[in-house]
Amino acid sequence: MGPGFLGEFLGTMVLILFGNGVVANVLLTQSKGNGGGWMVITTGWAFGVLAGVIVAIAAGSNAHLNPAVSVALAYSSGSWATVPTYVAGQFAGAFAGAALVWLAYLAHWAKTEDSGLKLACYSTGPAIRDAKANLLTEVIGTFALVFVVVAIGAKAVGAAGVLGPLMVAFLVWGIGLSLGGPTGYAINPARDLGPRLAHAVLPIAGKGGSDWGYSWVPVVGPVVGALLAIIVAKATGLG
């Protein structure tokens, strides 16, 4: 694969290991974190973003960890050369991270009776199923992600270096706390589709269906939201 694949693969793998791992910790029966709640889940995802970004940068990529971000930045710059490599690494890494979560909680899947809770350890789902509303939520959440990321990278802010990954982690934490309730804030096609595929193919004890009917929402919504963020950022002078 081209340059950057390893970084995106490893970074996304770590992101999903931490992120889906904290969901499993909170939801699965007899886990020590069972019942920890939304604050624990959003905090775990924030740490996952921080760890994933650091690993990806160290391994030689720009740490997008998100196909919507890769597509939006390519649209902004006009250069699409790295998109196939980055996106391939992101989806492969997401699948690998989800497989590691399955192994880490191997004894807990059979103990958990609710198949819906098991699916939630892999992919997102709506609190109220309404495709238009769910899509809008994902558009808004990803718009917020990319728009603020552009602002973080602006010269006036100067959040380069170590502060950059930390600020992005705080940003994702904030999105989860403020906008995550309706859909579980996928805001990342790889974060949802890669683990959903892992759920479908792994021999998870007592699993149900993978809810493929909803799977397009956390793919289309983030891409649309990211592109809108770039358009607005350019129009307002941020990017």
Secondary structure, 3 states (H helix, E strand, C coil): CCCCHHHHHHHHHHHHHHHHHHHHHHHCCCCCCCCCCHHHHHHHHHHHHHHHHHHHHHCCCCCCCCHHHHHHHHHHHCCCCCHHHHHHHHHHHHHHHHHHHHHHCCCCCCCCCCHHHHHHCCCCCCCCCCHHHHHHHHHHHHHHHHHHHHHHCCCCCCCCCCHHHHHHHHHHHHHHHHHCCCCCCCCCHHHHHHHHHHHHHCCCCCCCCCCCCCCCHHHHHHHHHHHHHHHHHHHHCCC
